[in-house]
Amino acid sequence: MNEVTLSIDEAKQLCIEALTASGASEINAEITAEALVRAEIDGQKGHGLSRVPSYSAQVKSGKVNGTAQPVIEDVKPGLFRVNAGFGFAYPALRMALPELCLRVKQNGIAAAAIHRSHHFGVAGQPCEDLAREGFIAFVYGNTPKAIAPFGAKEKVLGTNPIAFGAPLDTDPLVIDFALSTVARGKIMAAKQAGRSIPQGWALGPDGEPTTQAETALQGSMLPIGGVKGAALALMVEIMSACLAGAALGAEAGSLFEGEGEPPDLGQVVLAIDAASLSAGNFSSRIKDLAAIYEELEGARLPGLNRLKNRKTAAEDGLLVPGPLLEEIRHIKQ
């Protein structure tokens, strides 16, 4: 595939120009572009520049309010809500994190529920940011339906990412994963390339396993770990959609199509004062745990690839598929 190298600043400016040309405000475009490029840098391309065309189409159609200004709604000392205004999730998250830091310092624990939201990209990003402030963090977010409950044929739950962050030396420990066996984007790519998919990725609309990408896209994704993964996806649905008072995955519209109603997704971010709750022992205990991993042959803590990708991007820039680059450039013309 033809690929073009962009600097990090060039990639960010490209995103900003495409989003503002589509009708997003400058500040929303800047915050969103920063999150997308950050995902690209970390090697999470499914949440990176590839999202710009669909984001732009949704701003143009009004499915995403590109000029929305998120609003904090106070609930209790350790709890607050953020109304994303049917805009992008990233400005709402940007507003939520400093408020979470303030409240967790005062109360020891704090949670934010974001509603009227959209695709929120790499769930580990806000967890990492909070971990750098010394807090343990959890993020739960729901997505449009893609997974059938275990034993059923009809998809009801989203791929529903969950993430965790913990302070550890200079770079926090971040664990972040969606609950489908593979990303839906991999099946879409297989369809475009005319390839079959491995057994165990998806079910067809008849509820039977399939290796045909097109059939899989009409059916449902398989959860990680079978019945346990399906139960975990249900838990995340409750911790995000239900707890934020947002749309269920079964009710939310596509995050890829330009037309339709706003998806109205929910995200919940939880932060805990690790030092206080552990009586000052957390830092030494997690370092001891990390040391066990370092000495164990074949084991490694999650996130090392993310750090390697950052170093590569800083030195060499970002490789962007030529067709995607042209598509984004066409948006901003």
C-alpha positions as CSV (number, residue, x, y, z in Angstrom):
1,M,0.0,0.0,0.0
2,N,1.2,3.5,-0.8
3,E,2.0,5.3,2.4
4,V,3.0,8.9,3.1
5,T,5.1,10.1,6.1
6,L,3.6,13.0,8.1
7,S,5.1,14.8,11.1
8,I,3.0,14.7,14.2
9,D,2.2,18.5,13.7
10,E,1.3,17.9,10.1
11,A,-1.1,15.1,11.0
12,K,-2.8,17.2,13.7
13,Q,-3.2,20.2,11.4
14,L,-4.6,18.0,8.7
15,C,-7.3,16.7,11.1
16,I,-8.1,20.2,12.4
17,E,-8.6,21.6,8.9
18,A,-10.8,18.7,7.8
19,L,-13.0,19.0,10.9
20,T,-13.3,22.8,10.8
21,A,-14.1,22.6,7.1
22,S,-16.9,20.3,8.0
23,G,-18.4,22.7,10.5
24,A,-16.7,21.9,13.8
25,S,-15.5,24.8,16.0
26,E,-11.8,25.5,16.1
27,I,-11.5,24.4,19.8
28,N,-13.5,21.1,19.3
29,A,-11.5,20.3,16.1
30,E,-8.2,20.9,18.0
31,I,-9.2,18.8,21.0
32,T,-10.5,16.0,18.7
33,A,-7.5,16.1,16.4
34,E,-5.1,15.8,19.4
35,A,-6.9,12.7,20.6
36,L,-6.9,11.1,17.1
37,V,-3.2,11.8,16.5
38,R,-2.4,10.6,20.0
39,A,-4.1,7.3,19.0
40,E,-2.2,7.2,15.8
41,I,1.1,7.7,17.6
42,D,0.4,4.8,19.9
43,G,-0.4,2.5,17.0
44,Q,-4.2,2.5,17.6
45,K,-5.0,3.3,14.0
46,G,-8.6,2.2,14.3
47,H,-9.1,5.2,16.6
48,G,-6.7,7.6,14.7
49,L,-6.8,9.4,11.3
50,S,-9.1,6.7,9.8
51,R,-11.9,8.3,11.9
52,V,-11.6,11.7,10.2
53,P,-13.8,11.0,7.2
54,S,-16.7,9.6,9.2
55,Y,-16.4,12.3,11.9
56,S,-16.4,15.0,9.2
57,A,-19.5,13.4,7.5
58,Q,-21.3,13.3,10.8
59,V,-20.6,16.9,11.6
60,K,-21.8,17.9,8.1
61,S,-25.1,16.0,8.6
62,G,-25.7,17.2,12.1
63,K,-25.3,13.7,13.6
64,V,-22.5,15.3,15.7
65,N,-22.8,18.8,16.9
66,G,-19.4,20.1,16.0
67,T,-19.9,23.3,18.0
68,A,-21.2,21.8,21.2
69,Q,-19.9,23.1,24.4
70,P,-19.8,20.5,27.2
71,V,-21.4,21.5,30.5
72,I,-20.6,20.1,34.0
73,E,-23.7,19.2,36.1
74,D,-22.9,18.9,39.8
75,V,-24.4,15.9,41.7
76,K,-22.5,15.3,45.0
77,P,-19.0,16.2,46.2
78,G,-17.5,13.2,44.6
79,L,-19.9,12.9,41.7
80,F,-20.7,15.0,38.6
81,R,-22.1,14.6,35.1
82,V,-20.9,16.1,31.9
83,N,-23.4,16.9,29.1
84,A,-21.5,16.5,25.9
85,G,-24.3,18.1,23.9
86,F,-24.4,15.4,21.3
87,G,-20.9,16.6,20.2
88,F,-17.6,14.8,20.2
89,A,-16.6,13.0,23.4
90,Y,-13.1,14.4,23.6
91,P,-14.1,18.0,24.7
92,A,-16.3,16.5,27.4
93,L,-13.4,14.3,28.6
94,R,-11.0,17.3,28.4
95,M,-13.4,19.2,30.7
96,A,-14.0,16.2,33.1
97,L,-10.4,15.3,33.9
98,P,-9.3,18.4,35.8
99,E,-12.6,18.4,37.7
100,L,-12.0,14.7,38.6
101,C,-8.5,15.5,39.9
102,L,-9.9,18.3,42.1
103,R,-12.6,16.2,43.5
104,V,-10.5,13.1,44.1
105,K,-8.0,15.1,46.0
106,Q,-10.8,16.4,48.2
107,N,-12.8,13.2,48.6
108,G,-10.4,10.4,47.9
109,I,-12.6,9.0,45.1
110,A,-14.6,10.7,42.4
111,A,-16.6,9.7,39.3
112,A,-17.8,11.5,36.2
113,A,-20.6,10.3,34.0
114,I,-20.6,11.7,30.4
115,H,-23.8,11.5,28.5
116,R,-25.1,12.7,25.1
117,S,-21.7,11.6,23.9
118,H,-20.0,9.9,20.9
119,H,-17.1,7.6,20.1
120,F,-14.4,8.3,22.7
121,G,-11.5,6.6,21.0
122,V,-8.7,5.0,23.0
123,A,-10.2,4.4,26.4
124,G,-6.7,4.2,28.0
125,Q,-6.0,7.9,27.2
126,P,-8.0,9.4,30.1
127,C,-6.8,6.6,32.4
128,E,-3.2,7.4,31.6
129,D,-3.7,11.1,32.2
130,L,-5.3,10.4,35.6
131,A,-2.5,7.9,36.5
132,R,0.1,10.6,35.8
133,E,-1.6,12.6,38.5
134,G,-1.1,9.8,41.0
135,F,-4.6,8.2,40.8
136,I,-5.9,4.8,39.9
137,A,-8.4,5.2,37.1
138,F,-11.1,3.2,35.4
139,V,-13.0,4.1,32.2
140,Y,-16.2,2.3,30.9
141,G,-17.8,3.2,27.6
142,N,-20.5,1.6,25.5
143,T,-20.7,1.4,21.7
144,P,-23.4,0.6,19.2
145,K,-24.5,-3.0,19.2
146,A,-22.1,-5.5,17.8
147,I,-22.1,-8.6,20.1
148,A,-24.9,-11.0,20.7
149,P,-25.4,-12.2,24.3
150,F,-23.9,-15.7,24.8
151,G,-26.2,-18.2,23.3
152,A,-28.3,-15.7,21.3
153,K,-28.2,-14.7,17.7
154,E,-29.2,-11.0,17.8
155,K,-26.5,-8.5,18.7
156,V,-27.4,-6.3,21.6
157,L,-24.2,-5.2,23.3
158,G,-21.4,-3.1,21.9
159,T,-17.7,-4.0,21.9
160,N,-17.7,-1.9,25.0
161,P,-14.1,-0.9,25.9
162,I,-12.9,-0.9,29.4
163,A,-9.6,0.6,30.6
164,F,-7.5,0.9,33.7
165,G,-4.6,3.1,34.7
166,A,-2.2,3.1,37.6
167,P,0.8,5.3,38.5
168,L,4.1,3.5,38.0
169,D,7.4,5.4,37.8
170,T,7.5,7.7,34.8
171,D,5.1,5.9,32.6
172,P,1.8,4.6,34.1
173,L,0.6,1.1,33.7
174,V,-2.4,1.2,31.2
175,I,-4.6,-1.7,30.4
176,D,-7.2,-1.1,27.6
177,F,-9.2,-3.5,25.6
178,A,-12.5,-3.8,23.8
179,L,-14.6,-6.9,24.5
180,S,-14.9,-8.4,21.0
181,T,-12.4,-11.1,19.9
182,V,-11.1,-8.7,17.3
183,A,-11.9,-5.1,16.2
184,R,-14.8,-4.8,13.8
185,G,-12.4,-2.8,11.5
186,K,-10.4,-6.0,10.8
187,I,-13.5,-7.7,9.4
188,M,-14.3,-4.6,7.3
189,A,-10.8,-4.6,6.0
190,A,-11.1,-8.3,5.1
191,K,-14.3,-7.6,3.2
192,Q,-12.7,-4.8,1.2
193,A,-9.7,-7.1,0.4
194,G,-12.0,-10.0,-0.5
195,R,-10.4,-12.2,2.2
196,S,-12.0,-14.7,4.5
197,I,-11.7,-14.3,8.3
198,P,-10.5,-16.9,10.8
199,Q,-13.0,-19.1,12.6
200,G,-13.9,-17.7,16.0
201,W,-14.1,-14.0,15.0
202,A,-17.8,-13.7,14.3
203,L,-21.2,-15.3,13.8
204,G,-23.5,-14.9,10.8
205,P,-27.1,-13.6,11.2
206,D,-28.2,-17.2,11.7
207,G,-26.0,-17.4,14.8
208,E,-23.6,-19.9,13.2
209,P,-19.8,-19.3,13.0
210,T,-18.6,-17.9,9.7
211,T,-15.4,-17.2,7.9
212,Q,-17.0,-14.9,5.3
213,A,-16.4,-11.3,6.2
214,E,-19.6,-10.0,4.5
215,T,-21.7,-12.5,6.4
216,A,-19.9,-11.6,9.6
217,L,-20.7,-7.9,9.2
218,Q,-24.4,-8.8,8.9
219,G,-24.2,-10.9,12.1
220,S,-22.4,-10.3,15.3
221,M,-18.9,-10.2,16.8
222,L,-17.8,-12.9,19.2
223,P,-16.8,-11.7,22.7
224,I,-13.4,-12.5,24.2
225,G,-13.5,-15.5,26.5
226,G,-17.0,-16.7,25.4
227,V,-19.6,-16.4,28.2
228,K,-17.3,-14.5,30.5
229,G,-16.5,-11.9,27.9
230,A,-20.2,-11.5,27.1
231,A,-20.9,-11.0,30.8
232,L,-18.1,-8.4,31.0
233,A,-19.6,-6.6,28.0
234,L,-22.9,-6.5,29.9
235,M,-21.1,-5.1,33.0
236,V,-19.5,-2.3,30.9
237,E,-22.9,-1.5,29.4
238,I,-24.4,-1.1,32.9
239,M,-21.3,0.9,34.1
240,S,-21.6,3.3,31.1
241,A,-25.0,3.5,29.4
242,C,-27.1,2.8,32.5
243,L,-24.9,4.7,34.9
244,A,-24.6,7.8,32.7
245,G,-28.3,7.6,31.6
246,A,-27.3,7.3,28.0
247,A,-28.5,5.2,25.0
248,L,-28.1,1.5,25.2
249,G,-25.9,-0.1,22.5
250,A,-29.0,-1.7,21.1
251,E,-30.5,1.8,20.6
252,A,-27.4,3.8,19.4
253,G,-26.8,4.6,15.8
254,S,-23.6,3.8,13.8
255,L,-20.4,5.6,14.6
256,F,-19.3,5.1,11.0
257,E,-22.3,6.3,8.9
258,G,-22.8,10.0,8.2
259,E,-26.6,10.0,8.5
260,G,-28.8,9.2,11.4
261,E,-29.6,10.4,14.9
262,P,-26.8,11.2,17.4
263,P,-25.6,7.9,19.1
264,D,-26.1,9.4,22.6
265,L,-23.4,7.1,24.1
266,G,-22.2,7.1,27.7
267,Q,-18.9,7.0,29.4
268,V,-18.0,6.8,33.1
269,V,-14.6,7.8,34.5
270,L,-13.7,6.7,38.0
271,A,-10.6,8.0,39.9
272,I,-9.2,6.8,43.2
273,D,-6.5,8.4,45.5
274,A,-4.1,5.4,45.5
275,A,-1.7,6.7,48.0
276,S,-4.4,7.6,50.6
277,L,-6.3,4.4,50.3
278,S,-3.2,2.2,50.6
279,A,-1.9,4.2,53.6
280,G,1.1,5.3,51.5
281,N,2.0,1.8,50.4
282,F,0.7,1.8,46.8
283,S,3.8,3.1,45.1
284,S,6.2,0.6,46.7
285,R,3.8,-2.3,46.2
286,I,3.2,-1.8,42.5
287,K,6.9,-1.3,42.0
288,D,7.5,-4.7,43.7
289,L,4.8,-6.3,41.5
290,A,6.4,-4.8,38.4
291,A,9.8,-6.1,39.4
292,I,8.3,-9.7,39.6
293,Y,7.2,-9.3,36.0
294,E,10.6,-8.0,34.9
295,E,12.3,-11.0,36.4
296,L,9.9,-13.6,35.0
297,E,11.0,-15.0,31.7
298,G,8.4,-14.4,28.9
299,A,6.3,-12.0,31.0
300,R,5.9,-8.3,30.4
301,L,3.6,-5.6,31.7
302,P,1.0,-4.3,29.2
303,G,1.7,-1.1,27.3
304,L,5.3,-1.6,26.1
305,N,4.4,-1.5,22.5
306,R,2.6,1.8,23.0
307,L,5.8,3.4,24.4
308,K,7.9,2.0,21.5
309,N,5.4,3.4,19.0
310,R,5.7,6.8,20.6
311,K,9.4,6.8,20.3
312,T,9.2,5.7,16.6
313,A,6.6,8.4,15.8
314,A,8.7,11.1,17.5
315,E,11.8,10.1,15.5
316,D,10.3,9.1,12.2
317,G,6.8,10.6,12.0
318,L,3.6,8.8,11.1
319,L,2.9,6.5,8.1
320,V,-0.5,7.3,6.6
321,P,-2.1,5.3,3.8
322,G,-2.1,7.4,0.6
323,P,-5.8,6.9,-0.2
324,L,-6.8,7.9,3.4
325,L,-4.5,11.0,3.2
326,E,-6.2,12.1,-0.1
327,E,-9.6,11.5,1.3
328,I,-8.9,13.8,4.3
329,R,-7.3,16.4,2.1
330,H,-10.4,16.4,-0.1
331,I,-12.6,17.1,2.9
332,K,-10.7,20.3,3.7
333,Q,-10.7,21.7,0.2
